[in-house]
Amino acid sequence: MKYPENILEVGALLPDYMGFIFWKKSGRYFDGIIPELPKSIKKVGVFVDETQEEILKKIKKHNLQAIQLHGHESANFCLNLKTEMRNEIEIIKVFSVKDDFDFEVLKPFEKVCDYFLFDTKGKLPGGNGITFDWKVLENYPSTKPFFLSGGIGMNEFEAIKKITKTNLPVYAIDVNSKFEIEPGLKNIELLSSFKNNLKL
């Protein structure tokens, strides 16, 4: 999210989470003040290889409830953040997936993150607008809930319903670029339709 009026419009749809990107190279980079949102919405700060000090500053400044780590952050980095915040913030660690994925890399993060997020490997750390083959997740060895991300749009309803009926611990569906008019500006009608259809 990027624009105050648009943030409020999306807020009215009551998503569970709302993301704000604090990576300066992103076209969705957020450098404003987050308007007052319904308390049920968790504000997520999205970071890419940022320092712990800067992340903590943004958490306090924007009263974030969750952080999404999109870079090469180590398990130890996550642990230090969790300790510093006394477990009061959700840590979502992102892993990029292409044709296959070595699930062994998840092991060090099991106890230091609240959720994993699987996104499509592309030129950018995220927001590439491409869906990866979800069949890769059939080999998911963990019980840790995860966010499903990567180019999800209106055409993915059947695939979403199918994967949520499996034993996989799909916790949330992360949508972004397929619902944008321009980077950071969301199409409210499309988002509303998507959310309503997911309830069916």
Salt bridges, closest charged atoms under 4 A:
ASP49 OD2 - HIS72 ND1 3.19
GLU54 OE2 - LYS58 NZ 2.77
GLU73 OE1 - LYS93 NZ 3.37
GLU90 OE2 - LYS42 NZ 2.53
GLU104 OE1 - LYS107 NZ 3.27
ASP114 OD2 - LYS82 NZ 2.81
GLU180 OE2 - ARG28 NE 2.77
GLU180 OE2 - LYS186 NZ 2.80
